[in-house]
Amino acid sequence: MLDGGEPGTVRPGGRTARVREAVLRAAEDALTEQGFTGLDLADIARRAGVGKTTVYRRWGTVTGLVTDLLEDMAEQSAPRTETGSLLGDLTANARLVQRTLTDPRQGPLFKALIAAATGDAKTAAALHRFYDIRVREWAPCVRQAVDRGEAPEGTDAHEVVRAVSAPLYYHLLISGGRLDEATADRAAEVAVTAARAGVYVRGGGKLRRV
Amino acid sequence: MLDGGEPGTVRPGGRTARVREAVLRAAEDALTEQGFTGLDLADIARRAGVGKTTVYRRWGTVTGLVTDLLEDMAEQSAPRTETGSLLGDLTANARLVQRTLTDPRQGPLFKALIAAATGDAKTAAALHRFYDIRVREWAPCVRQAVDRGEAPEGTDAHEVVRAVSAPLYYHLLISGGRLDEATADRAAEVAVTAARAGVYVRGGGKLRRV
């Protein structure tokens, strides 16, 4: 039981941080195994080896806990790949997303988090923040491409990065379509082709409409 | 109570069809108002004015009912717009999707259906079928564009149509980004630019990778 923490083993952040860590990992496990529906605070407390009242007092509801998990995930950072070309960088990004979404643990976890966000405004805000941070981490590759002359000035770097992920999430959540490396590579190619053509220039509308 | 159907008012399909219609519309109402979580067969039976045992006997579970709703929605058909150009056609498609997802009733309904599909394989299969039918309805606009020489032979028409929707669903479910007409128009422009460049040619990979 983490509730009976021994003073000698206290890690940075102390008992409160250790309880949070244990409960968030237990919440991840539960979301991965059974999805958002049927998630139960008492079950998560049991998995975490933490007293039920601690969990109820701190997080209150399942959505409160899922929101905190998203805030914790937002703080984790993964370094961005730099290849020297926009296509190389965005292909690395697309393959990272594709590997995450097809991972037997991460895939179901992200599905469950997205499902949870559809039903609760605070969870949705935490989900948006999580993705916003990920997008900000990769946006410099588009700005560097603009500096290199690979894409026009005024290109909306955030929208380009989001565009790489969009078809992968669409296959995961909507179409059930294939989510392999070729799908990832095509997602990057589509975004790069459109970025080069100036479609992501802010206030755009580069193509003539009939 | 629909359960007490009067013989004189029987519409085509009879009482069974009328009960199904009432229950599916009640399920839509419940999903729209409260999302997938907390959906309750007894509440839906009450909304529909149908006996609880009828609903339990016929649909068994909430996911069974949601799956049937998706199968019913798949049978509805909306005519495709034909403008004479790929950009015109796909812009019409993107705006239709954008209007649907921002509609105060349809938006929450689709979110709830997608959330339901994350947790149940049969519901997911019904969701994929629903979208597959919608994609098939619009794919001819890409094949016509190939015939007109707007996009190369071998262009994967289904993937082009899915690509138009993907950023709109990404904003709805993942990023919380703006879902206005400009977003829709850009989604169509991206897909058209990439299609013209041959990125959607099957077995593709048109751009040189570093």
Interface residues (C-beta under 8 A of the other chain):
Chain A: G35 F36 T37 T83 G84 S85 L87 G88 T91 K111 A112 I114 A115 A117 T118 G119 A124 A125 L127 H128 Y131 D132 V135 E159 R162 A163 S165 A166 P167 Y169 Y170 H171 L173 I174 S175 G176 G177 A182 D185 R186 E189 V190 A191 V192 T193 A194 A197 V199 Y200 G204 G205 K206 L207 R208 R209 V210
Chain B: G35 F36 T37 T83 G84 S85 L87 G88 T91 K111 A112 I114 A115 A117 T118 G119 A124 A125 L127 H128 Y131 D132 V135 E159 R162 A163 S165 A166 P167 Y169 Y170 H171 L173 I174 S175 G176 G177 A182 D185 R186 E189 V190 A191 V192 T193 A194 A197 V199 Y200 G204 G205 K206 L207 R208 R209 V210
